[in-house]
Amino acid sequence: MEEKNTRQQKVAREIQRCFAEIIRGKGMAMFDGAMLTVSGVRVSPDLSVAYIYISIFPSEKAPKVMDILKENSRALRGELGNRMGRQLRIIPEISFYVDGSLDYVAHIEELLKK
């Protein structure tokens, strides 16, 4: 079990690195001027699904950015496959989630200012 967990973590880190490069290459224009950060990646035990957590700034643009990511998920997965093709036999399906930790930090800062 430990070996599988280590493999999952290694694959997740590599997906995070590659996907960050893909997003950086697309530029902010593709994402309606929002700044995106890949804040984390989790991979299912069988490596068939990658759950990609995206931090979006400004957070008001999150719904539109998530729509853009979902519309382009096949193309983004293809680019991920081009970058990771030699490392994985099957490129995982990708699903995106908003990482709300920046909003949480901002909320806590607002509370502390009061």
Buried (B, 14 or more C-beta within 10 A) or exposed (E): EEEEEEEBEEBBEBBBBBBBBBBEEBEEEBBEEBEBBBBBBBBEEEBEEBBBBBBBBEBEBBEBBBEBBEEBBEEBBEBBBEBBEEEBEEBBEBEBEBBBEBBEEEEEEEEEEE
